[in-house]
Amino acid sequence: MEGLLSLLLLAGLFYLMMRFGCGAHMVHGHHGGHAESESSAKDPVCAMPIETGKGYTKAYASKRYWFCSRSCLDKFEAEPQKYLAASAKEEMK
Ligand SMILES: [Zn+2]
């Protein structure tokens, strides 16, 4: 009788480990790595961090840029080379 009880206890423990142990690992894996860089961009005009999917966006020279406001987008459209050169310099630092 005692053997069966401890077996059940072990099975229960194993079940809990599978449920919470592996589940926790999967959650960590999902949030880790490059997720952050994919969901955020930098406004090349005012250097503000922008959440992609929000604000204004424009494709230029086969790349996509995000802007915090319409006025930043207008400034970029007026002189895209000026802002791209500035942001490229900053990345090299
Ligand atoms: Zn801006």
PDB file of the backbone (N, CA, C, O) and the ligand in Angstrom, with CONECT records:
HET     ZN  A 101       1
ATOM      1  N   MET A   1       0.840  -1.221   0.000  1.00  0.00           N
ATOM      2  CA  MET A   1       0.000   0.000   0.000  1.00  0.00           C
ATOM      3  C   MET A   1       0.865   1.257   0.000  1.00  0.00           C
ATOM      4  O   MET A   1       0.583   2.238  -0.688  1.00  0.00           O
ATOM      5  N   GLU A   2       1.948   1.186   0.815  1.00  0.00           N
ATOM      6  CA  GLU A   2       2.817   2.354   0.901  1.00  0.00           C
ATOM      7  C   GLU A   2       3.528   2.648  -0.423  1.00  0.00           C
ATOM      8  O   GLU A   2       3.743   3.802  -0.793  1.00  0.00           O
ATOM      9  N   GLY A   3       3.875   1.594  -1.106  1.00  0.00           N
ATOM     10  CA  GLY A   3       4.574   1.728  -2.398  1.00  0.00           C
ATOM     11  C   GLY A   3       3.704   2.457  -3.413  1.00  0.00           C
ATOM     12  O   GLY A   3       4.181   3.318  -4.152  1.00  0.00           O
ATOM     13  N   LEU A   4       2.436   2.107  -3.439  1.00  0.00           N
ATOM     14  CA  LEU A   4       1.500   2.726  -4.385  1.00  0.00           C
ATOM     15  C   LEU A   4       1.337   4.216  -4.078  1.00  0.00           C
ATOM     16  O   LEU A   4       1.253   5.041  -4.988  1.00  0.00           O
ATOM     17  N   LEU A   5       1.292   4.547  -2.788  1.00  0.00           N
ATOM     18  CA  LEU A   5       1.123   5.945  -2.383  1.00  0.00           C
ATOM     19  C   LEU A   5       2.299   6.812  -2.828  1.00  0.00           C
ATOM     20  O   LEU A   5       2.123   7.909  -3.359  1.00  0.00           O
ATOM     21  N   SER A   6       3.496   6.289  -2.596  1.00  0.00           N
ATOM     22  CA  SER A   6       4.679   7.079  -2.972  1.00  0.00           C
ATOM     23  C   SER A   6       4.789   7.205  -4.486  1.00  0.00           C
ATOM     24  O   SER A   6       5.308   8.191  -5.010  1.00  0.00           O
ATOM     25  N   LEU A   7       4.286   6.176  -5.180  1.00  0.00           N
ATOM     26  CA  LEU A   7       4.297   6.232  -6.647  1.00  0.00           C
ATOM     27  C   LEU A   7       3.357   7.333  -7.139  1.00  0.00           C
ATOM     28  O   LEU A   7       3.674   8.081  -8.063  1.00  0.00           O
ATOM     29  N   LEU A   8       2.199   7.408  -6.497  1.00  0.00           N
ATOM     30  CA  LEU A   8       1.231   8.444  -6.855  1.00  0.00           C
ATOM     31  C   LEU A   8       1.789   9.835  -6.565  1.00  0.00           C
ATOM     32  O   LEU A   8       1.604  10.775  -7.338  1.00  0.00           O
ATOM     33  N   LEU A   9       2.484   9.938  -5.419  1.00  0.00           N
ATOM     34  CA  LEU A   9       3.081  11.203  -5.016  1.00  0.00           C
ATOM     35  C   LEU A   9       4.124  11.642  -6.043  1.00  0.00           C
ATOM     36  O   LEU A   9       4.203  12.811  -6.420  1.00  0.00           O
ATOM     37  N   LEU A  10       4.917  10.672  -6.479  1.00  0.00           N
ATOM     38  CA  LEU A  10       5.964  10.952  -7.463  1.00  0.00           C
ATOM     39  C   LEU A  10       5.360  11.401  -8.791  1.00  0.00           C
ATOM     40  O   LEU A  10       5.837  12.333  -9.440  1.00  0.00           O
ATOM     41  N   ALA A  11       4.279  10.689  -9.170  1.00  0.00           N
ATOM     42  CA  ALA A  11       3.605  11.026 -10.425  1.00  0.00           C
ATOM     43  C   ALA A  11       3.039  12.444 -10.358  1.00  0.00           C
ATOM     44  O   ALA A  11       3.106  13.205 -11.323  1.00  0.00           O
ATOM     45  N   GLY A  12       2.480  12.778  -9.194  1.00  0.00           N
ATOM     46  CA  GLY A  12       1.927  14.113  -8.989  1.00  0.00           C
ATOM     47  C   GLY A  12       3.004  15.173  -9.064  1.00  0.00           C
ATOM     48  O   GLY A  12       2.807  16.236  -9.654  1.00  0.00           O
ATOM     49  N   LEU A  13       4.152  14.876  -8.459  1.00  0.00           N
ATOM     50  CA  LEU A  13       5.268  15.812  -8.463  1.00  0.00           C
ATOM     51  C   LEU A  13       5.774  16.015  -9.893  1.00  0.00           C
ATOM     52  O   LEU A  13       6.077  17.128 -10.324  1.00  0.00           O
ATOM     53  N   PHE A  14       5.852  14.897 -10.602  1.00  0.00           N
ATOM     54  CA  PHE A  14       6.323  14.931 -11.990  1.00  0.00           C
ATOM     55  C   PHE A  14       5.385  15.788 -12.842  1.00  0.00           C
ATOM     56  O   PHE A  14       5.822  16.570 -13.686  1.00  0.00           O
ATOM     57  N   TYR A  15       4.100  15.619 -12.597  1.00  0.00           N
ATOM     58  CA  TYR A  15       3.086  16.379 -13.342  1.00  0.00           C
ATOM     59  C   TYR A  15       3.260  17.882 -13.098  1.00  0.00           C
ATOM     60  O   TYR A  15       3.199  18.693 -14.022  1.00  0.00           O
ATOM     61  N   LEU A  16       3.479  18.225 -11.826  1.00  0.00           N
ATOM     62  CA  LEU A  16       3.659  19.640 -11.481  1.00  0.00           C
ATOM     63  C   LEU A  16       4.912  20.207 -12.141  1.00  0.00           C
ATOM     64  O   LEU A  16       4.920  21.337 -12.629  1.00  0.00           O
ATOM     65  N   MET A  17       5.970  19.394 -12.146  1.00  0.00           N
ATOM     66  CA  MET A  17       7.231  19.851 -12.753  1.00  0.00           C
ATOM     67  C   MET A  17       7.063  20.088 -14.242  1.00  0.00           C
ATOM     68  O   MET A  17       7.567  21.069 -14.788  1.00  0.00           O
ATOM     69  N   MET A  18       6.340  19.169 -14.900  1.00  0.00           N
ATOM     70  CA  MET A  18       6.102  19.316 -16.338  1.00  0.00           C
ATOM     71  C   MET A  18       5.284  20.572 -16.624  1.00  0.00           C
ATOM     72  O   MET A  18       5.557  21.335 -17.550  1.00  0.00           O
ATOM     73  N   ARG A  19       4.268  20.746 -15.783  1.00  0.00           N
ATOM     74  CA  ARG A  19       3.325  21.829 -16.015  1.00  0.00           C
ATOM     75  C   ARG A  19       3.965  23.198 -15.776  1.00  0.00           C
ATOM     76  O   ARG A  19       3.853  24.104 -16.603  1.00  0.00           O
ATOM     77  N   PHE A  20       4.644  23.330 -14.620  1.00  0.00           N
ATOM     78  CA  PHE A  20       5.181  24.654 -14.283  1.00  0.00           C
ATOM     79  C   PHE A  20       6.628  24.836 -14.723  1.00  0.00           C
ATOM     80  O   PHE A  20       7.034  25.925 -15.131  1.00  0.00           O
ATOM     81  N   GLY A  21       7.405  23.750 -14.636  1.00  0.00           N
ATOM     82  CA  GLY A  21       8.817  23.827 -15.040  1.00  0.00           C
ATOM     83  C   GLY A  21       8.961  24.138 -16.514  1.00  0.00           C
ATOM     84  O   GLY A  21       9.602  25.120 -16.890  1.00  0.00           O
ATOM     85  N   CYS A  22       8.365  23.301 -17.351  1.00  0.00           N
ATOM     86  CA  CYS A  22       8.499  23.475 -18.790  1.00  0.00           C
ATOM     87  C   CYS A  22       7.752  24.713 -19.268  1.00  0.00           C
ATOM     88  O   CYS A  22       8.215  25.427 -20.157  1.00  0.00           O
ATOM     89  N   GLY A  23       6.605  24.955 -18.676  1.00  0.00           N
ATOM     90  CA  GLY A  23       5.819  26.133 -19.053  1.00  0.00           C
ATOM     91  C   GLY A  23       6.616  27.403 -18.836  1.00  0.00           C
ATOM     92  O   GLY A  23       6.605  28.302 -19.677  1.00  0.00           O
ATOM     93  N   ALA A  24       7.314  27.479 -17.700  1.00  0.00           N
ATOM     94  CA  ALA A  24       8.112  28.661 -17.390  1.00  0.00           C
ATOM     95  C   ALA A  24       9.240  28.821 -18.399  1.00  0.00           C
ATOM     96  O   ALA A  24       9.554  29.935 -18.818  1.00  0.00           O
ATOM     97  N   HIS A  25       9.843  27.713 -18.784  1.00  0.00           N
ATOM     98  CA  HIS A  25      10.938  27.766 -19.759  1.00  0.00           C
ATOM     99  C   HIS A  25      10.467  28.298 -21.098  1.00  0.00           C
ATOM    100  O   HIS A  25      11.155  29.085 -21.748  1.00  0.00           O
ATOM    101  N   MET A  26       9.281  27.857 -21.502  1.00  0.00           N
ATOM    102  CA  MET A  26       8.754  28.288 -22.789  1.00  0.00           C
ATOM    103  C   MET A  26       8.468  29.785 -22.787  1.00  0.00           C
ATOM    104  O   MET A  26       8.691  30.466 -23.787  1.00  0.00           O
ATOM    105  N   VAL A  27       7.977  30.289 -21.667  1.00  0.00           N
ATOM    106  CA  VAL A  27       7.690  31.722 -21.568  1.00  0.00           C
ATOM    107  C   VAL A  27       8.980  32.522 -21.671  1.00  0.00           C
ATOM    108  O   VAL A  27       9.036  33.542 -22.359  1.00  0.00           O
ATOM    109  N   HIS A  28      10.033  32.044 -20.970  1.00  0.00           N
ATOM    110  CA  HIS A  28      11.320  32.755 -21.002  1.00  0.00           C
ATOM    111  C   HIS A  28      11.903  32.779 -22.410  1.00  0.00           C
ATOM    112  O   HIS A  28      12.447  33.786 -22.861  1.00  0.00           O
ATOM    113  N   GLY A  29      11.776  31.649 -23.086  1.00  0.00           N
ATOM    114  CA  GLY A  29      12.325  31.556 -24.435  1.00  0.00           C
ATOM    115  C   GLY A  29      11.634  32.521 -25.380  1.00  0.00           C
ATOM    116  O   GLY A  29      12.262  33.118 -26.255  1.00  0.00           O
ATOM    117  N   HIS A  30      10.343  32.663 -25.192  1.00  0.00           N
ATOM    118  CA  HIS A  30       9.566  33.524 -26.075  1.00  0.00           C
ATOM    119  C   HIS A  30       9.968  34.988 -25.936  1.00  0.00           C
ATOM    120  O   HIS A  30      10.003  35.725 -26.921  1.00  0.00           O
ATOM    121  N   HIS A  31      10.276  35.409 -24.695  1.00  0.00           N
ATOM    122  CA  HIS A  31      10.561  36.829 -24.475  1.00  0.00           C
ATOM    123  C   HIS A  31      12.029  37.190 -24.657  1.00  0.00           C
ATOM    124  O   HIS A  31      12.381  38.365 -24.760  1.00  0.00           O
ATOM    125  N   GLY A  32      12.882  36.170 -24.696  1.00  0.00           N
ATOM    126  CA  GLY A  32      14.311  36.453 -24.758  1.00  0.00           C
ATOM    127  C   GLY A  32      14.787  36.787 -26.157  1.00  0.00           C
ATOM    128  O   GLY A  32      14.016  36.742 -27.115  1.00  0.00           O
ATOM    129  N   GLY A  33      16.050  37.121 -26.266  1.00  0.00           N
ATOM    130  CA  GLY A  33      16.693  37.293 -27.564  1.00  0.00           C
ATOM    131  C   GLY A  33      16.385  38.603 -28.247  1.00  0.00           C
ATOM    132  O   GLY A  33      16.513  39.675 -27.656  1.00  0.00           O
ATOM    133  N   HIS A  34      15.971  38.506 -29.516  1.00  0.00           N
ATOM    134  CA  HIS A  34      15.910  39.693 -30.353  1.00  0.00           C
ATOM    135  C   HIS A  34      14.540  40.352 -30.396  1.00  0.00           C
ATOM    136  O   HIS A  34      14.310  41.266 -31.188  1.00  0.00           O
ATOM    137  N   ALA A  35      13.640  39.895 -29.554  1.00  0.00           N
ATOM    138  CA  ALA A  35      12.276  40.415 -29.608  1.00  0.00           C
ATOM    139  C   ALA A  35      12.258  41.934 -29.424  1.00  0.00           C
ATOM    140  O   ALA A  35      11.470  42.637 -30.057  1.00  0.00           O
ATOM    141  N   GLU A  36      13.130  42.426 -28.555  1.00  0.00           N
ATOM    142  CA  GLU A  36      13.107  43.849 -28.232  1.00  0.00           C
ATOM    143  C   GLU A  36      13.454  44.716 -29.443  1.00  0.00           C
ATOM    144  O   GLU A  36      12.796  45.724 -29.700  1.00  0.00           O
ATOM    145  N   SER A  37      14.489  44.320 -30.183  1.00  0.00           N
ATOM    146  CA  SER A  37      14.921  45.147 -31.299  1.00  0.00           C
ATOM    147  C   SER A  37      13.908  45.110 -32.438  1.00  0.00           C
ATOM    148  O   SER A  37      13.857  46.026 -33.258  1.00  0.00           O
ATOM    149  N   GLU A  38      13.096  44.043 -32.489  1.00  0.00           N
ATOM    150  CA  GLU A  38      12.123  43.939 -33.563  1.00  0.00           C
ATOM    151  C   GLU A  38      10.892  44.791 -33.300  1.00  0.00           C
ATOM    152  O   GLU A  38      10.220  45.220 -34.238  1.00  0.00           O
ATOM    153  N   SER A  39      10.595  45.038 -32.039  1.00  0.00           N
ATOM    154  CA  SER A  39       9.368  45.766 -31.719  1.00  0.00           C
ATOM    155  C   SER A  39       9.626  47.240 -31.406  1.00  0.00           C
ATOM    156  O   SER A  39       8.695  47.973 -31.073  1.00  0.00           O
ATOM    157  N   SER A  40      10.889  47.681 -31.511  1.00  0.00           N
ATOM    158  CA  SER A  40      11.150  49.089 -31.270  1.00  0.00           C
ATOM    159  C   SER A  40      12.120  49.641 -32.307  1.00  0.00           C
ATOM    160  O   SER A  40      12.992  48.932 -32.808  1.00  0.00           O
ATOM    161  N   ALA A  41      11.948  50.912 -32.613  1.00  0.00           N
ATOM    162  CA  ALA A  41      12.814  51.570 -33.582  1.00  0.00           C
ATOM    163  C   ALA A  41      13.156  52.953 -33.047  1.00  0.00           C
ATOM    164  O   ALA A  41      12.602  53.388 -32.037  1.00  0.00           O
ATOM    165  N   LYS A  42      14.062  53.638 -33.720  1.00  0.00           N
ATOM    166  CA  LYS A  42      14.436  54.974 -33.263  1.00  0.00           C
ATOM    167  C   LYS A  42      14.037  56.003 -34.302  1.00  0.00           C
ATOM    168  O   LYS A  42      14.279  55.837 -35.498  1.00  0.00           O
ATOM    169  N   ASP A  43      13.435  57.045 -33.830  1.00  0.00           N
ATOM    170  CA  ASP A  43      13.104  58.177 -34.679  1.00  0.00           C
ATOM    171  C   ASP A  43      14.422  58.818 -35.137  1.00  0.00           C
ATOM    172  O   ASP A  43      15.164  59.334 -34.301  1.00  0.00           O
ATOM    173  N   PRO A  44      14.736  58.797 -36.456  1.00  0.00           N
ATOM    174  CA  PRO A  44      16.027  59.340 -36.902  1.00  0.00           C
ATOM    175  C   PRO A  44      16.116  60.860 -36.776  1.00  0.00           C
ATOM    176  O   PRO A  44      17.208  61.425 -36.835  1.00  0.00           O
ATOM    177  N   VAL A  45      14.980  61.517 -36.604  1.00  0.00           N
ATOM    178  CA  VAL A  45      14.975  62.984 -36.524  1.00  0.00           C
ATOM    179  C   VAL A  45      15.249  63.454 -35.098  1.00  0.00           C
ATOM    180  O   VAL A  45      16.167  64.244 -34.881  1.00  0.00           O
ATOM    181  N   CYS A  46      14.477  62.986 -34.130  1.00  0.00           N
ATOM    182  CA  CYS A  46      14.649  63.454 -32.756  1.00  0.00           C
ATOM    183  C   CYS A  46      15.266  62.392 -31.844  1.00  0.00           C
ATOM    184  O   CYS A  46      15.449  62.635 -30.651  1.00  0.00           O
ATOM    185  N   ALA A  47      15.592  61.200 -32.403  1.00  0.00           N
ATOM    186  CA  ALA A  47      16.269  60.116 -31.669  1.00  0.00           C
ATOM    187  C   ALA A  47      15.423  59.530 -30.546  1.00  0.00           C
ATOM    188  O   ALA A  47      15.955  58.929 -29.612  1.00  0.00           O
ATOM    189  N   MET A  48      14.126  59.702 -30.634  1.00  0.00           N
ATOM    190  CA  MET A  48      13.239  59.119 -29.624  1.00  0.00           C
ATOM    191  C   MET A  48      12.992  57.651 -29.943  1.00  0.00           C
ATOM    192  O   MET A  48      12.825  57.303 -31.112  1.00  0.00           O
ATOM    193  N   PRO A  49      12.965  56.766 -28.919  1.00  0.00           N
ATOM    194  CA  PRO A  49      12.604  55.376 -29.200  1.00  0.00           C
ATOM    195  C   PRO A  49      11.118  55.263 -29.534  1.00  0.00           C
ATOM    196  O   PRO A  49      10.277  55.809 -28.820  1.00  0.00           O
ATOM    197  N   ILE A  50      10.797  54.559 -30.612  1.00  0.00           N
ATOM    198  CA  ILE A  50       9.410  54.429 -31.079  1.00  0.00           C
ATOM    199  C   ILE A  50       9.022  52.962 -31.059  1.00  0.00           C
ATOM    200  O   ILE A  50       9.802  52.105 -31.475  1.00  0.00           O
ATOM    201  N   GLU A  51       7.837  52.671 -30.585  1.00  0.00           N
ATOM    202  CA  GLU A  51       7.312  51.311 -30.684  1.00  0.00           C
ATOM    203  C   GLU A  51       6.823  51.106 -32.101  1.00  0.00           C
ATOM    204  O   GLU A  51       5.986  51.869 -32.585  1.00  0.00           O
ATOM    205  N   THR A  52       7.337  50.078 -32.780  1.00  0.00           N
ATOM    206  CA  THR A  52       6.880  49.848 -34.151  1.00  0.00           C
ATOM    207  C   THR A  52       5.415  49.464 -34.113  1.00  0.00           C
ATOM    208  O   THR A  52       4.968  48.738 -33.225  1.00  0.00           O
ATOM    209  N   GLY A  53       4.684  49.954 -35.078  1.00  0.00           N
ATOM    210  CA  GLY A  53       3.241  49.741 -35.070  1.00  0.00           C
ATOM    211  C   GLY A  53       2.508  50.963 -34.552  1.00  0.00           C
ATOM    212  O   GLY A  53       1.296  51.101 -34.714  1.00  0.00           O
ATOM    213  N   LYS A  54       3.286  51.863 -33.913  1.00  0.00           N
ATOM    214  CA  LYS A  54       2.702  53.124 -33.446  1.00  0.00           C
ATOM    215  C   LYS A  54       3.371  54.264 -34.197  1.00  0.00           C
ATOM    216  O   LYS A  54       4.423  54.080 -34.809  1.00  0.00           O
ATOM    217  N   GLY A  55       2.772  55.418 -34.150  1.00  0.00           N
ATOM    218  CA  GLY A  55       3.380  56.603 -34.744  1.00  0.00           C
ATOM    219  C   GLY A  55       3.359  56.554 -36.257  1.00  0.00           C
ATOM    220  O   GLY A  55       2.506  55.905 -36.863  1.00  0.00           O
ATOM    221  N   TYR A  56       4.321  57.256 -36.864  1.00  0.00           N
ATOM    222  CA  TYR A  56       4.366  57.378 -38.313  1.00  0.00           C
ATOM    223  C   TYR A  56       5.519  56.560 -38.861  1.00  0.00           C
ATOM    224  O   TYR A  56       6.579  56.459 -38.243  1.00  0.00           O
ATOM    225  N   THR A  57       5.300  55.982 -40.025  1.00  0.00           N
ATOM    226  CA  THR A  57       6.346  55.165 -40.631  1.00  0.00           C
ATOM    227  C   THR A  57       6.532  55.552 -42.089  1.00  0.00           C
ATOM    228  O   THR A  57       5.601  55.991 -42.765  1.00  0.00           O
ATOM    229  N   LYS A  58       7.764  55.376 -42.550  1.00  0.00           N
ATOM    230  CA  LYS A  58       8.051  55.663 -43.951  1.00  0.00           C
ATOM    231  C   LYS A  58       9.152  54.734 -44.433  1.00  0.00           C
ATOM    232  O   LYS A  58      10.148  54.524 -43.741  1.00  0.00           O
ATOM    233  N   ALA A  59       8.965  54.174 -45.636  1.00  0.00           N
ATOM    234  CA  ALA A  59      10.002  53.339 -46.231  1.00  0.00           C
ATOM    235  C   ALA A  59      10.896  54.236 -47.064  1.00  0.00           C
ATOM    236  O   ALA A  59      10.424  55.001 -47.905  1.00  0.00           O
ATOM    237  N   TYR A  60      12.204  54.130 -46.819  1.00  0.00           N
ATOM    238  CA  TYR A  60      13.146  54.939 -47.587  1.00  0.00           C
ATOM    239  C   TYR A  60      14.403  54.117 -47.830  1.00  0.00           C
ATOM    240  O   TYR A  60      14.947  53.526 -46.897  1.00  0.00           O
ATOM    241  N   ALA A  61      14.868  54.073 -49.069  1.00  0.00           N
ATOM    242  CA  ALA A  61      16.070  53.325 -49.457  1.00  0.00           C
ATOM    243  C   ALA A  61      15.996  51.882 -48.951  1.00  0.00           C
ATOM    244  O   ALA A  61      16.948  51.377 -48.356  1.00  0.00           O
ATOM    245  N   SER A  62      14.867  51.229 -49.191  1.00  0.00           N
ATOM    246  CA  SER A  62      14.602  49.823 -48.818  1.00  0.00           C
ATOM    247  C   SER A  62      14.694  49.546 -47.332  1.00  0.00           C
ATOM    248  O   SER A  62      14.821  48.393 -46.920  1.00  0.00           O
ATOM    249  N   LYS A  63      14.630  50.591 -46.523  1.00  0.00           N
ATOM    250  CA  LYS A  63      14.541  50.407 -45.068  1.00  0.00           C
ATOM    251  C   LYS A  63      13.312  51.137 -44.564  1.00  0.00           C
ATOM    252  O   LYS A  63      12.812  52.066 -45.199  1.00  0.00           O
ATOM    253  N   ARG A  64      12.829  50.691 -43.389  1.00  0.00           N
ATOM    254  CA  ARG A  64      11.639  51.326 -42.832  1.00  0.00           C
ATOM    255  C   ARG A  64      12.035  52.158 -41.615  1.00  0.00           C
ATOM    256  O   ARG A  64      12.802  51.709 -40.763  1.00  0.00           O
ATOM    257  N   TYR A  65      11.512  53.349 -41.548  1.00  0.00           N
ATOM    258  CA  TYR A  65      11.821  54.252 -40.440  1.00  0.00           C
ATOM    259  C   TYR A  65      10.543  54.643 -39.725  1.00  0.00           C
ATOM    260  O   TYR A  65       9.473  54.733 -40.327  1.00  0.00           O
ATOM    261  N   TRP A  66      10.679  54.878 -38.410  1.00  0.00           N
ATOM    262  CA  TRP A  66       9.518  55.271 -37.620  1.00  0.00           C
ATOM    263  C   TRP A  66       9.729  56.658 -37.048  1.00  0.00           C
ATOM    264  O   TRP A  66      10.850  57.058 -36.732  1.00  0.00           O
ATOM    265  N   PHE A  67       8.630  57.382 -36.921  1.00  0.00           N
ATOM    266  CA  PHE A  67       8.688  58.761 -36.425  1.00  0.00           C
ATOM    267  C   PHE A  67       7.647  58.966 -35.343  1.00  0.00           C
ATOM    268  O   PHE A  67       6.556  58.397 -35.391  1.00  0.00           O
ATOM    269  N   CYS A  68       8.003  59.793 -34.360  1.00  0.00           N
ATOM    270  CA  CYS A  68       7.095  60.007 -33.229  1.00  0.00           C
ATOM    271  C   CYS A  68       5.927  60.892 -33.628  1.00  0.00           C
ATOM    272  O   CYS A  68       4.846  60.799 -33.047  1.00  0.00           O
ATOM    273  N   SER A  69       6.138  61.740 -34.609  1.00  0.00           N
ATOM    274  CA  SER A  69       5.078  62.675 -34.962  1.00  0.00           C
ATOM    275  C   SER A  69       5.133  63.029 -36.445  1.00  0.00           C
ATOM    276  O   SER A  69       6.112  62.753 -37.139  1.00  0.00           O
ATOM    277  N   ARG A  70       4.077  63.631 -36.894  1.00  0.00           N
ATOM    278  CA  ARG A  70       3.981  64.045 -38.285  1.00  0.00           C
ATOM    279  C   ARG A  70       5.080  65.067 -38.628  1.00  0.00           C
ATOM    280  O   ARG A  70       5.610  65.058 -39.739  1.00  0.00           O
ATOM    281  N   SER A  71       5.415  65.937 -37.680  1.00  0.00           N
ATOM    282  CA  SER A  71       6.415  66.966 -37.968  1.00  0.00           C
ATOM    283  C   SER A  71       7.803  66.347 -38.156  1.00  0.00           C
ATOM    284  O   SER A  71       8.586  66.827 -38.975  1.00  0.00           O
ATOM    285  N   CYS A  72       8.115  65.277 -37.397  1.00  0.00           N
ATOM    286  CA  CYS A  72       9.390  64.592 -37.595  1.00  0.00           C
ATOM    287  C   CYS A  72       9.436  63.921 -38.961  1.00  0.00           C
ATOM    288  O   CYS A  72      10.467  63.933 -39.633  1.00  0.00           O
ATOM    289  N   LEU A  73       8.318  63.339 -39.364  1.00  0.00           N
ATOM    290  CA  LEU A  73       8.235  62.696 -40.678  1.00  0.00           C
ATOM    291  C   LEU A  73       8.432  63.739 -41.779  1.00  0.00           C
ATOM    292  O   LEU A  73       9.116  63.477 -42.769  1.00  0.00           O
ATOM    293  N   ASP A  74       7.843  64.900 -41.611  1.00  0.00           N
ATOM    294  CA  ASP A  74       7.988  65.976 -42.600  1.00  0.00           C
ATOM    295  C   ASP A  74       9.445  66.423 -42.707  1.00  0.00           C
ATOM    296  O   ASP A  74       9.958  66.640 -43.805  1.00  0.00           O
ATOM    297  N   LYS A  75      10.102  66.557 -41.558  1.00  0.00           N
ATOM    298  CA  LYS A  75      11.514  66.965 -41.563  1.00  0.00           C
ATOM    299  C   LYS A  75      12.365  65.932 -42.282  1.00  0.00           C
ATOM    300  O   LYS A  75      13.264  66.272 -43.051  1.00  0.00           O
ATOM    301  N   PHE A  76      12.062  64.646 -42.016  1.00  0.00           N
ATOM    302  CA  PHE A  76      12.827  63.574 -42.651  1.00  0.00           C
ATOM    303  C   PHE A  76      12.609  63.584 -44.159  1.00  0.00           C
ATOM    304  O   PHE A  76      13.556  63.425 -44.929  1.00  0.00           O
ATOM    305  N   GLU A  77      11.370  63.768 -44.575  1.00  0.00           N
ATOM    306  CA  GLU A  77      11.062  63.752 -46.004  1.00  0.00           C
ATOM    307  C   GLU A  77      11.736  64.914 -46.727  1.00  0.00           C
ATOM    308  O   GLU A  77      12.084  64.805 -47.903  1.00  0.00           O
ATOM    309  N   ALA A  78      11.916  66.030 -46.014  1.00  0.00           N
ATOM    310  CA  ALA A  78      12.551  67.196 -46.617  1.00  0.00           C
ATOM    311  C   ALA A  78      14.048  66.954 -46.837  1.00  0.00           C
ATOM    312  O   ALA A  78      14.598  67.324 -47.874  1.00  0.00           O
ATOM    313  N   GLU A  79      14.705  66.327 -45.844  1.00  0.00           N
ATOM    314  CA  GLU A  79      16.157  66.095 -45.945  1.00  0.00           C
ATOM    315  C   GLU A  79      16.537  64.705 -45.416  1.00  0.00           C
ATOM    316  O   GLU A  79      17.217  64.596 -44.395  1.00  0.00           O
ATOM    317  N   PRO A  80      16.101  63.646 -46.105  1.00  0.00           N
ATOM    318  CA  PRO A  80      16.370  62.292 -45.564  1.00  0.00           C
ATOM    319  C   PRO A  80      17.864  61.995 -45.390  1.00  0.00           C
ATOM    320  O   PRO A  80      18.252  61.356 -44.412  1.00  0.00           O
ATOM    321  N   GLN A  81      18.700  62.449 -46.321  1.00  0.00           N
ATOM    322  CA  GLN A  81      20.137  62.149 -46.253  1.00  0.00           C
ATOM    323  C   GLN A  81      20.775  62.724 -44.992  1.00  0.00           C
ATOM    324  O   GLN A  81      21.639  62.101 -44.375  1.00  0.00           O
ATOM    325  N   LYS A  82      20.339  63.909 -44.628  1.00  0.00           N
ATOM    326  CA  LYS A  82      20.902  64.583 -43.455  1.00  0.00           C
ATOM    327  C   LYS A  82      20.680  63.757 -42.187  1.00  0.00           C
ATOM    328  O   LYS A  82      21.584  63.605 -41.366  1.00  0.00           O
ATOM    329  N   TYR A  83      19.452  63.220 -42.039  1.00  0.00           N
ATOM    330  CA  TYR A  83      19.126  62.478 -40.817  1.00  0.00           C
ATOM    331  C   TYR A  83      19.711  61.068 -40.848  1.00  0.00           C
ATOM    332  O   TYR A  83      20.083  60.520 -39.811  1.00  0.00           O
ATOM    333  N   LEU A  84      19.789  60.485 -42.047  1.00  0.00           N
ATOM    334  CA  LEU A  84      20.373  59.146 -42.145  1.00  0.00           C
ATOM    335  C   LEU A  84      21.869  59.185 -41.847  1.00  0.00           C
ATOM    336  O   LEU A  84      22.396  58.284 -41.195  1.00  0.00           O
ATOM    337  N   ALA A  85      22.542  60.206 -42.315  1.00  0.00           N
ATOM    338  CA  ALA A  85      23.971  60.354 -42.043  1.00  0.00           C
ATOM    339  C   ALA A  85      24.198  60.533 -40.559  1.00  0.00           C
ATOM    340  O   ALA A  85      25.138  59.970 -39.998  1.00  0.00           O
ATOM    341  N   ALA A  86      23.350  61.307 -39.923  1.00  0.00           N
ATOM    342  CA  ALA A  86      23.491  61.560 -38.478  1.00  0.00           C
ATOM    343  C   ALA A  86      23.279  60.281 -37.674  1.00  0.00           C
ATOM    344  O   ALA A  86      24.018  60.015 -36.726  1.00  0.00           O
ATOM    345  N   SER A  87      22.282  59.493 -38.042  1.00  0.00           N
ATOM    346  CA  SER A  87      21.999  58.268 -37.274  1.00  0.00           C
ATOM    347  C   SER A  87      23.062  57.211 -37.542  1.00  0.00           C
ATOM    348  O   SER A  87      23.350  56.400 -36.661  1.00  0.00           O
ATOM    349  N   ALA A  88      23.653  57.198 -38.735  1.00  0.00           N
ATOM    350  CA  ALA A  88      24.715  56.236 -39.045  1.00  0.00           C
ATOM    351  C   ALA A  88      25.955  56.537 -38.206  1.00  0.00           C
ATOM    352  O   ALA A  88      26.623  55.619 -37.728  1.00  0.00           O
ATOM    353  N   LYS A  89      26.258  57.803 -38.031  1.00  0.00           N
ATOM    354  CA  LYS A  89      27.394  58.210 -37.209  1.00  0.00           C
ATOM    355  C   LYS A  89      27.204  57.747 -35.779  1.00  0.00           C
ATOM    356  O   LYS A  89      28.141  57.271 -35.138  1.00  0.00           O
ATOM    357  N   GLU A  90      25.993  57.888 -35.289  1.00  0.00           N
ATOM    358  CA  GLU A  90      25.709  57.532 -33.893  1.00  0.00           C
ATOM    359  C   GLU A  90      25.876  56.031 -33.656  1.00  0.00           C
ATOM    360  O   GLU A  90      26.338  55.617 -32.592  1.00  0.00           O
ATOM    361  N   GLU A  91      25.500  55.215 -34.647  1.00  0.00           N
ATOM    362  CA  GLU A  91      25.602  53.774 -34.496  1.00  0.00           C
ATOM    363  C   GLU A  91      27.054  53.314 -34.463  1.00  0.00           C
ATOM    364  O   GLU A  91      27.349  52.266 -33.888  1.00  0.00           O
ATOM    365  N   MET A  92      27.968  54.073 -35.066  1.00  0.00           N
ATOM    366  CA  MET A  92      29.373  53.686 -35.125  1.00  0.00           C
ATOM    367  C   MET A  92      30.106  53.898 -33.801  1.00  0.00           C
ATOM    368  O   MET A  92      31.147  53.291 -33.553  1.00  0.00           O
ATOM    369  N   LYS A  93      29.562  54.749 -32.972  1.00  0.00           N
ATOM    370  CA  LYS A  93      30.217  55.081 -31.690  1.00  0.00           C
ATOM    371  C   LYS A  93      30.465  53.856 -30.835  1.00  0.00           C
ATOM    372  O   LYS A  93      31.005  53.970 -29.735  1.00  0.00           O
TER     373      LYS A  93
HETATM  374 ZN    ZN A 101      10.429  62.619 -33.414  1.00  0.00          ZN2+
END
